[in-house]
């Protein structure tokens, strides 16, 4: 009815763009060309894959990859307060259709995954082309449903690309994966693999995004406030590890409360994506006690909603240290913070003073943190302070934060190692800082300093 009632001019506006997109899709299938998204105002402009929910990254834009096995395509979606499709490429998935179930079934899994490792051409055999990215299949859901197998990669190929021609990996032409590589960050960029991608209005994805961010905010607030009932209520079935975590928290929290120390749980660089039937949320997690920040790890939560509130049905960490043995990573991080508070209080206080003096450009307070025999980067203390004073004049603003502070102490010597994040109006850097300290008249002072970029 729409076309029957449309004017010739309106017909040209609607039909011509569709013909162009269709023609580009045919070219992509035969020549591996990237198909860019339709322009604003097209029939597809207000639709998104239902599997895409949102990203909350400190630096935007962020990206997500969507593989549709039915059409043998991989799409790159850019997030900047909402998703838009940036590229679409042909790809090849498993020779056998269906969800991967076991080793050697030549199927590609369905679900939400993240990349854990990357390899360049020099590290690969010819079958993998120019580069490869390793996914975290099998994840919690796969293991729960007794799916096994491993080494599901996104990689290139030196052979002509054919549909459904892999052993289970997602394969792209070399020139295409070289382009896609710039959008991938390890343990952060999701790749969502579906048999058929269902499209929904953008407003649907946005509503879920807001709902899930509120859930996470309530989850962390329940923990930091010590509301065990509210925290446990957000799990479908709290497991032994969660109970053990809370026992550790119950031991530590009273002393922090008595000392009137503020604690916060930081959730950074979050990715939300829907598999079936779960939503997977990945984020970098850390605890902050006053000015000390301690990383926990990159956490994944698996959430379901069945005619009621969201529930956590599973959780896991991307890092290898988070196995079934040993304390919960959150408990380990809290214990490390408590040790800083108890055993290394005076050293931690000096580091806090040093950071604050640097950040506020208070050169006298900054100078007072150093021993007279300080030496670093071929500068003695006088030259070091003169150098820092000149930088203070050059930079309008300076922001410095430290994370994962580790302190070792032996008699009158101490070493502080941490991740240092530095930002000014001219320079941003992240690196590992190491401060060597010694007691001078009963007070800790810095006498050596090293830093290397990460």
DOTI-424822 format. One record per residue (C-alpha): residue in one letter; residue number from 1; x, y, z. Coordinates in steps of 0.25 Angstrom, whole numbers. Example, Ala and Ser with C-alpha at 12.3 -4.5 7.8 and 13.67 -1.06 7.14 Angstrom:
BEGIN
ATOM / A / 1 / 49 / -18 / 31
ATOM / S / 2 / 55 / -4 / 29
END
This chain:
BEGIN
ATOM / X / 1 / 0 / 0 / 0
ATOM / X / 2 / 11 / 9 / 3
ATOM / X / 3 / 17 / 8 / -11
ATOM / X / 4 / 3 / 9 / -18
ATOM / X / 5 / 1 / 22 / -11
ATOM / X / 6 / 15 / 28 / -12
ATOM / X / 7 / 18 / 39 / -22
ATOM / X / 8 / 29 / 36 / -33
ATOM / X / 9 / 38 / 45 / -26
ATOM / X / 10 / 36 / 37 / -12
ATOM / X / 11 / 38 / 24 / -20
ATOM / X / 12 / 51 / 28 / -25
ATOM / X / 13 / 56 / 33 / -11
ATOM / X / 14 / 52 / 19 / -5
ATOM / X / 15 / 55 / 9 / -16
ATOM / X / 16 / 68 / 15 / -21
ATOM / X / 17 / 76 / 14 / -7
ATOM / X / 18 / 71 / 0 / -6
ATOM / X / 19 / 76 / -4 / -19
ATOM / X / 20 / 89 / 2 / -16
ATOM / X / 21 / 90 / -5 / -3
ATOM / X / 22 / 87 / -18 / -10
ATOM / X / 23 / 97 / -16 / -21
ATOM / X / 24 / 108 / -13 / -10
ATOM / X / 25 / 104 / -26 / -3
ATOM / X / 26 / 106 / -34 / -16
ATOM / X / 27 / 119 / -28 / -18
ATOM / X / 28 / 123 / -31 / -3
ATOM / X / 29 / 119 / -45 / -5
ATOM / X / 30 / 128 / -47 / -18
ATOM / X / 31 / 139 / -37 / -15
ATOM / X / 32 / 140 / -36 / 0
ATOM / X / 33 / 137 / -21 / 0
ATOM / X / 34 / 132 / -14 / 12
ATOM / X / 35 / 118 / -10 / 12
ATOM / X / 36 / 116 / 3 / 20
ATOM / X / 37 / 102 / 5 / 27
ATOM / X / 38 / 91 / 12 / 20
ATOM / X / 39 / 90 / 27 / 22
ATOM / X / 40 / 81 / 35 / 32
ATOM / X / 41 / 66 / 34 / 29
ATOM / X / 42 / 67 / 20 / 22
ATOM / X / 43 / 58 / 8 / 26
ATOM / X / 44 / 69 / 2 / 34
ATOM / X / 45 / 74 / 14 / 42
ATOM / X / 46 / 65 / 13 / 54
ATOM / X / 47 / 67 / -2 / 55
ATOM / X / 48 / 78 / -10 / 63
ATOM / X / 49 / 82 / -25 / 65
ATOM / X / 50 / 74 / -29 / 78
ATOM / X / 51 / 87 / -35 / 83
ATOM / X / 52 / 94 / -21 / 84
ATOM / X / 53 / 90 / -14 / 97
ATOM / X / 54 / 101 / -4 / 100
ATOM / X / 55 / 115 / 0 / 104
ATOM / X / 56 / 120 / 9 / 115
ATOM / X / 57 / 135 / 12 / 112
ATOM / X / 58 / 144 / 22 / 117
ATOM / X / 59 / 149 / 26 / 104
ATOM / X / 60 / 139 / 26 / 92
ATOM / X / 61 / 136 / 21 / 82
ATOM / X / 62 / 135 / 7 / 85
ATOM / X / 63 / 132 / -5 / 76
ATOM / X / 64 / 125 / -18 / 76
ATOM / X / 65 / 125 / -29 / 65
ATOM / X / 66 / 112 / -37 / 61
ATOM / X / 67 / 113 / -49 / 52
ATOM / X / 68 / 101 / -55 / 45
ATOM / X / 69 / 103 / -69 / 41
ATOM / X / 70 / 91 / -69 / 32
ATOM / X / 71 / 96 / -58 / 23
ATOM / X / 72 / 111 / -61 / 26
ATOM / X / 73 / 114 / -47 / 29
ATOM / X / 74 / 121 / -39 / 40
ATOM / X / 75 / 117 / -25 / 44
ATOM / X / 76 / 125 / -15 / 52
ATOM / X / 77 / 116 / -6 / 61
ATOM / X / 78 / 121 / 7 / 66
ATOM / X / 79 / 116 / 12 / 80
ATOM / X / 80 / 116 / 27 / 83
ATOM / X / 81 / 104 / 29 / 92
ATOM / X / 82 / 97 / 18 / 83
ATOM / X / 83 / 100 / 8 / 72
ATOM / X / 84 / 102 / 10 / 58
ATOM / X / 85 / 107 / 0 / 47
ATOM / X / 86 / 120 / 4 / 42
ATOM / X / 87 / 124 / -7 / 33
ATOM / X / 88 / 119 / -20 / 28
ATOM / X / 89 / 128 / -31 / 22
ATOM / X / 90 / 126 / -45 / 17
ATOM / X / 91 / 131 / -56 / 26
ATOM / X / 92 / 131 / -72 / 27
ATOM / X / 93 / 127 / -80 / 39
ATOM / X / 94 / 126 / -95 / 42
ATOM / X / 95 / 124 / -105 / 31
ATOM / X / 96 / 113 / -111 / 39
ATOM / X / 97 / 101 / -103 / 43
ATOM / X / 98 / 96 / -101 / 57
ATOM / X / 99 / 102 / -98 / 71
ATOM / X / 100 / 115 / -104 / 74
ATOM / X / 101 / 114 / -115 / 84
ATOM / X / 102 / 127 / -123 / 84
ATOM / X / 103 / 141 / -124 / 79
ATOM / X / 104 / 142 / -127 / 65
ATOM / X / 105 / 127 / -124 / 61
ATOM / X / 106 / 132 / -113 / 51
ATOM / X / 107 / 121 / -104 / 56
ATOM / X / 108 / 122 / -89 / 61
ATOM / X / 109 / 117 / -86 / 74
ATOM / X / 110 / 105 / -77 / 77
ATOM / X / 111 / 107 / -66 / 88
ATOM / X / 112 / 114 / -54 / 93
ATOM / X / 113 / 129 / -55 / 94
ATOM / X / 114 / 142 / -47 / 96
ATOM / X / 115 / 156 / -47 / 90
ATOM / X / 116 / 167 / -52 / 100
ATOM / X / 117 / 179 / -52 / 91
ATOM / X / 118 / 184 / -47 / 77
ATOM / X / 119 / 194 / -53 / 67
ATOM / X / 120 / 201 / -46 / 56
ATOM / X / 121 / 204 / -53 / 43
ATOM / X / 122 / 219 / -56 / 47
ATOM / X / 123 / 213 / -65 / 59
ATOM / X / 124 / 203 / -72 / 50
ATOM / X / 125 / 202 / -84 / 40
ATOM / X / 126 / 197 / -80 / 26
ATOM / X / 127 / 183 / -85 / 29
ATOM / X / 128 / 181 / -73 / 38
ATOM / X / 129 / 184 / -62 / 28
ATOM / X / 130 / 190 / -49 / 33
ATOM / X / 131 / 185 / -49 / 47
ATOM / X / 132 / 176 / -57 / 58
ATOM / X / 133 / 168 / -53 / 70
ATOM / X / 134 / 165 / -64 / 81
ATOM / X / 135 / 151 / -64 / 87
ATOM / X / 136 / 148 / -68 / 101
ATOM / X / 137 / 139 / -80 / 97
ATOM / X / 138 / 135 / -88 / 104
ATOM / X / 139 / 129 / -78 / 114
ATOM / X / 140 / 121 / -81 / 127
ATOM / X / 141 / 108 / -83 / 119
ATOM / X / 142 / 115 / -93 / 110
ATOM / X / 143 / 121 / -101 / 121
ATOM / X / 144 / 107 / -101 / 128
ATOM / X / 145 / 101 / -107 / 116
ATOM / X / 146 / 112 / -117 / 115
ATOM / X / 147 / 118 / -111 / 102
ATOM / X / 148 / 132 / -114 / 100
ATOM / X / 149 / 143 / -110 / 90
ATOM / X / 150 / 153 / -99 / 89
ATOM / X / 151 / 161 / -90 / 80
ATOM / X / 152 / 149 / -83 / 73
ATOM / X / 153 / 157 / -72 / 66
ATOM / X / 154 / 154 / -60 / 57
ATOM / X / 155 / 165 / -60 / 47
ATOM / X / 156 / 168 / -58 / 32
ATOM / X / 157 / 171 / -67 / 21
ATOM / X / 158 / 181 / -69 / 9
ATOM / X / 159 / 170 / -76 / 1
ATOM / X / 160 / 158 / -71 / -6
ATOM / X / 161 / 147 / -69 / 4
ATOM / X / 162 / 135 / -78 / 3
ATOM / X / 163 / 122 / -79 / 11
ATOM / X / 164 / 122 / -89 / 22
ATOM / X / 165 / 136 / -94 / 20
ATOM / X / 166 / 143 / -94 / 34
ATOM / X / 167 / 145 / -104 / 45
ATOM / X / 168 / 137 / -95 / 54
ATOM / X / 169 / 145 / -82 / 54
ATOM / X / 170 / 140 / -69 / 48
ATOM / X / 171 / 148 / -66 / 35
ATOM / X / 172 / 150 / -53 / 28
ATOM / X / 173 / 158 / -49 / 16
ATOM / X / 174 / 172 / -43 / 20
ATOM / X / 175 / 169 / -29 / 16
ATOM / X / 176 / 156 / -29 / 23
ATOM / X / 177 / 162 / -35 / 36
ATOM / X / 178 / 173 / -25 / 35
ATOM / X / 179 / 163 / -14 / 35
ATOM / X / 180 / 154 / -20 / 47
ATOM / X / 181 / 167 / -22 / 55
ATOM / X / 182 / 167 / -7 / 58
ATOM / X / 183 / 153 / -8 / 65
ATOM / X / 184 / 157 / -20 / 74
ATOM / X / 185 / 162 / -18 / 89
ATOM / X / 186 / 165 / -31 / 96
ATOM / X / 187 / 156 / -34 / 108
ATOM / X / 188 / 147 / -23 / 104
ATOM / X / 189 / 141 / -23 / 90
ATOM / X / 190 / 130 / -33 / 89
ATOM / X / 191 / 127 / -42 / 77
ATOM / X / 192 / 113 / -47 / 77
ATOM / X / 193 / 110 / -59 / 68
ATOM / X / 194 / 96 / -63 / 64
ATOM / X / 195 / 89 / -72 / 53
ATOM / X / 196 / 80 / -61 / 50
ATOM / X / 197 / 81 / -46 / 55
ATOM / X / 198 / 67 / -41 / 59
ATOM / X / 199 / 66 / -26 / 57
ATOM / X / 200 / 58 / -17 / 67
ATOM / X / 201 / 56 / -2 / 69
ATOM / X / 202 / 68 / 5 / 75
ATOM / X / 203 / 59 / 10 / 87
ATOM / X / 204 / 57 / -5 / 91
ATOM / X / 205 / 72 / -7 / 93
ATOM / X / 206 / 73 / 7 / 100
ATOM / X / 207 / 63 / 3 / 110
ATOM / X / 208 / 70 / -10 / 113
ATOM / X / 209 / 83 / -3 / 114
ATOM / X / 210 / 77 / 7 / 125
ATOM / X / 211 / 71 / -4 / 132
ATOM / X / 212 / 83 / -13 / 133
ATOM / X / 213 / 92 / -1 / 137
ATOM / X / 214 / 83 / 2 / 149
ATOM / X / 215 / 83 / -13 / 152
ATOM / X / 216 / 98 / -12 / 153
ATOM / X / 217 / 98 / 1 / 161
ATOM / X / 218 / 88 / -6 / 171
ATOM / X / 219 / 97 / -19 / 172
ATOM / X / 220 / 110 / -11 / 175
ATOM / X / 221 / 102 / -2 / 185
ATOM / X / 222 / 97 / -14 / 192
ATOM / X / 223 / 111 / -19 / 194
ATOM / X / 224 / 118 / -7 / 198
ATOM / X / 225 / 107 / -3 / 208
ATOM / X / 226 / 108 / -17 / 214
ATOM / X / 227 / 94 / -21 / 211
ATOM / X / 228 / 95 / -36 / 209
ATOM / X / 229 / 81 / -39 / 207
ATOM / X / 230 / 79 / -29 / 196
ATOM / X / 231 / 92 / -34 / 190
ATOM / X / 232 / 89 / -49 / 190
ATOM / X / 233 / 75 / -45 / 185
ATOM / X / 234 / 81 / -42 / 172
ATOM / X / 235 / 86 / -56 / 169
ATOM / X / 236 / 77 / -67 / 165
ATOM / X / 237 / 85 / -77 / 174
ATOM / X / 238 / 96 / -71 / 182
ATOM / X / 239 / 108 / -81 / 181
ATOM / X / 240 / 118 / -85 / 192
ATOM / X / 241 / 128 / -75 / 186
ATOM / X / 242 / 118 / -64 / 188
ATOM / X / 243 / 116 / -68 / 202
ATOM / X / 244 / 131 / -69 / 205
ATOM / X / 245 / 133 / -55 / 199
ATOM / X / 246 / 122 / -49 / 208
ATOM / X / 247 / 129 / -56 / 220
ATOM / X / 248 / 142 / -49 / 217
ATOM / X / 249 / 135 / -36 / 215
ATOM / X / 250 / 128 / -37 / 229
ATOM / X / 251 / 142 / -39 / 235
ATOM / X / 252 / 148 / -26 / 228
ATOM / X / 253 / 136 / -16 / 228
ATOM / X / 254 / 134 / -13 / 243
ATOM / X / 255 / 149 / -8 / 244
ATOM / X / 256 / 147 / 1 / 232
ATOM / X / 257 / 134 / 6 / 237
ATOM / X / 258 / 140 / 9 / 250
ATOM / X / 259 / 151 / 17 / 244
ATOM / X / 260 / 141 / 24 / 235
ATOM / X / 261 / 147 / 20 / 222
ATOM / X / 262 / 139 / 21 / 210
ATOM / X / 263 / 139 / 9 / 200
ATOM / X / 264 / 134 / 9 / 186
ATOM / X / 265 / 133 / -2 / 175
ATOM / X / 266 / 138 / 3 / 162
ATOM / X / 267 / 132 / -3 / 149
ATOM / X / 268 / 139 / 2 / 137
ATOM / X / 269 / 138 / -1 / 122
ATOM / X / 270 / 125 / -9 / 122
ATOM / X / 271 / 120 / -16 / 110
ATOM / X / 272 / 105 / -22 / 110
ATOM / X / 273 / 101 / -32 / 100
ATOM / X / 274 / 90 / -42 / 98
ATOM / X / 275 / 92 / -57 / 95
ATOM / X / 276 / 81 / -67 / 97
ATOM / X / 277 / 76 / -67 / 108
ATOM / X / 278 / 85 / -58 / 116
ATOM / X / 279 / 90 / -44 / 115
ATOM / X / 280 / 106 / -44 / 117
ATOM / X / 281 / 112 / -32 / 124
ATOM / X / 282 / 127 / -30 / 124
ATOM / X / 283 / 134 / -20 / 132
ATOM / X / 284 / 147 / -16 / 139
ATOM / X / 285 / 145 / -16 / 154
ATOM / X / 286 / 153 / -10 / 165
ATOM / X / 287 / 151 / -5 / 179
ATOM / X / 288 / 155 / 8 / 184
ATOM / X / 289 / 157 / 11 / 199
ATOM / X / 290 / 159 / 26 / 201
ATOM / X / 291 / 170 / 29 / 191
ATOM / X / 292 / 175 / 15 / 189
ATOM / X / 293 / 170 / 7 / 177
ATOM / X / 294 / 172 / -8 / 176
ATOM / X / 295 / 168 / -15 / 163
ATOM / X / 296 / 160 / -28 / 164
ATOM / X / 297 / 160 / -33 / 150
ATOM / X / 298 / 151 / -33 / 137
ATOM / X / 299 / 138 / -39 / 142
ATOM / X / 300 / 127 / -45 / 134
ATOM / X / 301 / 112 / -46 / 139
ATOM / X / 302 / 102 / -55 / 132
ATOM / X / 303 / 88 / -49 / 135
ATOM / X / 304 / 74 / -55 / 132
ATOM / X / 305 / 60 / -48 / 133
ATOM / X / 306 / 48 / -57 / 134
ATOM / X / 307 / 35 / -49 / 137
ATOM / X / 308 / 42 / -42 / 148
ATOM / X / 309 / 55 / -35 / 152
ATOM / X / 310 / 68 / -38 / 146
ATOM / X / 311 / 76 / -49 / 153
ATOM / X / 312 / 91 / -53 / 152
ATOM / X / 313 / 91 / -68 / 148
ATOM / X / 314 / 106 / -68 / 147
ATOM / X / 315 / 119 / -61 / 148
ATOM / X / 316 / 134 / -62 / 144
ATOM / X / 317 / 147 / -55 / 142
ATOM / X / 318 / 155 / -53 / 129
ATOM / X / 319 / 168 / -54 / 137
ATOM / X / 320 / 174 / -68 / 139
ATOM / X / 321 / 176 / -65 / 154
ATOM / X / 322 / 161 / -67 / 156
ATOM / X / 323 / 160 / -82 / 156
ATOM / X / 324 / 151 / -90 / 165
ATOM / X / 325 / 162 / -91 / 176
ATOM / X / 326 / 166 / -80 / 185
ATOM / X / 327 / 158 / -68 / 190
ATOM / X / 328 / 148 / -60 / 181
ATOM / X / 329 / 156 / -49 / 173
ATOM / X / 330 / 147 / -39 / 180
ATOM / X / 331 / 151 / -44 / 194
ATOM / X / 332 / 166 / -45 / 190
ATOM / X / 333 / 165 / -30 / 186
ATOM / X / 334 / 158 / -26 / 199
ATOM / X / 335 / 169 / -33 / 207
ATOM / X / 336 / 180 / -26 / 199
ATOM / X / 337 / 174 / -13 / 202
ATOM / X / 338 / 172 / -16 / 217
ATOM / X / 339 / 187 / -20 / 218
ATOM / X / 340 / 191 / -7 / 212
ATOM / X / 341 / 182 / 0 / 223
ATOM / X / 342 / 188 / -8 / 234
ATOM / X / 343 / 202 / -12 / 231
ATOM / X / 344 / 207 / -2 / 222
ATOM / X / 345 / 198 / 10 / 226
ATOM / X / 346 / 210 / 20 / 227
ATOM / X / 347 / 215 / 17 / 214
ATOM / X / 348 / 202 / 17 / 207
ATOM / X / 349 / 199 / 31 / 214
ATOM / X / 350 / 212 / 36 / 208
ATOM / X / 351 / 208 / 31 / 194
ATOM / X / 352 / 195 / 38 / 195
ATOM / X / 353 / 201 / 51 / 200
ATOM / X / 354 / 211 / 50 / 188
ATOM / X / 355 / 200 / 48 / 178
ATOM / X / 356 / 192 / 59 / 183
ATOM / X / 357 / 203 / 69 / 184
ATOM / X / 358 / 207 / 65 / 169
ATOM / X / 359 / 192 / 67 / 165
ATOM / X / 360 / 190 / 80 / 171
ATOM / X / 361 / 204 / 85 / 167
ATOM / X / 362 / 208 / 88 / 181
ATOM / X / 363 / 223 / 88 / 179
ATOM / X / 364 / 227 / 90 / 193
ATOM / X / 365 / 218 / 78 / 198
ATOM / X / 366 / 224 / 70 / 186
ATOM / X / 367 / 238 / 73 / 190
ATOM / X / 368 / 236 / 69 / 204
ATOM / X / 369 / 232 / 54 / 200
ATOM / X / 370 / 247 / 52 / 195
ATOM / X / 371 / 260 / 49 / 202
ATOM / X / 372 / 271 / 59 / 200
ATOM / X / 373 / 280 / 48 / 193
ATOM / X / 374 / 268 / 45 / 183
ATOM / X / 375 / 273 / 42 / 169
ATOM / X / 376 / 266 / 38 / 156
ATOM / X / 377 / 267 / 40 / 141
ATOM / X / 378 / 281 / 45 / 143
ATOM / X / 379 / 275 / 56 / 152
ATOM / X / 380 / 278 / 59 / 167
ATOM / X / 381 / 267 / 65 / 175
ATOM / X / 382 / 270 / 79 / 172
ATOM / X / 383 / 269 / 77 / 157
ATOM / X / 384 / 257 / 68 / 159
ATOM / X / 385 / 249 / 78 / 166
ATOM / X / 386 / 253 / 89 / 156
ATOM / X / 387 / 248 / 80 / 145
ATOM / X / 388 / 235 / 77 / 151
ATOM / X / 389 / 233 / 92 / 154
ATOM / X / 390 / 235 / 95 / 139
ATOM / X / 391 / 225 / 85 / 136
ATOM / X / 392 / 215 / 90 / 146
ATOM / X / 393 / 215 / 104 / 138
ATOM / X / 394 / 214 / 97 / 125
ATOM / X / 395 / 202 / 89 / 128
ATOM / X / 396 / 189 / 95 / 131
ATOM / X / 397 / 183 / 83 / 138
ATOM / X / 398 / 190 / 70 / 144
ATOM / X / 399 / 182 / 58 / 148
ATOM / X / 400 / 189 / 46 / 154
ATOM / X / 401 / 183 / 33 / 160
ATOM / X / 402 / 189 / 20 / 165
ATOM / X / 403 / 184 / 6 / 165
ATOM / X / 404 / 188 / -7 / 170
ATOM / X / 405 / 198 / -2 / 180
ATOM / X / 406 / 207 / -13 / 185
ATOM / X / 407 / 217 / -10 / 197
ATOM / X / 408 / 228 / -18 / 202
ATOM / X / 409 / 236 / -14 / 214
ATOM / X / 410 / 249 / -19 / 220
ATOM / X / 411 / 255 / -11 / 233
ATOM / X / 412 / 256 / 3 / 228
ATOM / X / 413 / 254 / 1 / 214
ATOM / X / 414 / 241 / 0 / 206
ATOM / X / 415 / 237 / -2 / 191
ATOM / X / 416 / 224 / 3 / 186
ATOM / X / 417 / 219 / -2 / 172
ATOM / X / 418 / 206 / 2 / 165
ATOM / X / 419 / 199 / 5 / 152
ATOM / X / 420 / 200 / 20 / 150
ATOM / X / 421 / 190 / 28 / 141
ATOM / X / 422 / 195 / 42 / 137
ATOM / X / 423 / 187 / 52 / 129
ATOM / X / 424 / 189 / 66 / 126
ATOM / X / 425 / 184 / 76 / 115
ATOM / X / 426 / 197 / 71 / 107
ATOM / X / 427 / 200 / 57 / 111
ATOM / X / 428 / 193 / 44 / 115
ATOM / X / 429 / 200 / 32 / 120
ATOM / X / 430 / 199 / 19 / 127
ATOM / X / 431 / 210 / 12 / 133
ATOM / X / 432 / 216 / 4 / 144
ATOM / X / 433 / 223 / 13 / 155
ATOM / X / 434 / 233 / 8 / 165
ATOM / X / 435 / 237 / 16 / 177
ATOM / X / 436 / 248 / 12 / 186
ATOM / X / 437 / 247 / 18 / 200
ATOM / X / 438 / 255 / 19 / 213
ATOM / X / 439 / 253 / 25 / 227
ATOM / X / 440 / 258 / 38 / 229
ATOM / X / 441 / 257 / 43 / 244
ATOM / X / 442 / 245 / 33 / 245
ATOM / X / 443 / 238 / 38 / 233
ATOM / X / 444 / 237 / 30 / 219
ATOM / X / 445 / 244 / 38 / 208
ATOM / X / 446 / 246 / 34 / 193
ATOM / X / 447 / 260 / 33 / 189
ATOM / X / 448 / 259 / 25 / 175
ATOM / X / 449 / 248 / 25 / 165
ATOM / X / 450 / 245 / 18 / 152
ATOM / X / 451 / 234 / 17 / 142
ATOM / X / 452 / 231 / 9 / 129
ATOM / X / 453 / 220 / 10 / 120
ATOM / X / 454 / 209 / -1 / 118
END
